[in-house]
Amino acid sequence: MMPLTFVKPGEKTTIKKVGGKEETRKFLETLGFVTGGFVTVVNQINGNVIVNVKESRVAISKEMAGKIMVQMED
């Protein structure tokens, strides 16, 4: 398991845990970052991450991405 910030563009991962304060977790959940969901990194710019999650493209900060723990897909 590793933070989303360590994933390279094009790699598909499974969300294993979303950390942070309750309001942060709720915010990320509304964007589609839920345990068991899939996320693919599209690009990283200065540590900030653009991802595809639930068929939507979302940009999140480096801090937010660091709270999302993922596991690589086989």
Stockholm file with secondary structure:
# STOCKHOLM 1.0

chainA/1-74         MMPLTFVKPGEKTTIKKVGGKEETRKFLETLGFVTGGFVTVVNQINGNVIVNVKESRVAISKEMAGKIMVQMED
#=GR chainA/1-74 SS CEEGGGCCTTCEEEEEEECSCHHHHHHHHHHTCCTTCEEEEEEEETTEEEEEETTEEEEECHHHHTTEEEEECC
#=GC SS_cons        CEEGGGCCTTCEEEEEEECSCHHHHHHHHHHTCCTTCEEEEEEEETTEEEEEETTEEEEECHHHHTTEEEEECC
//
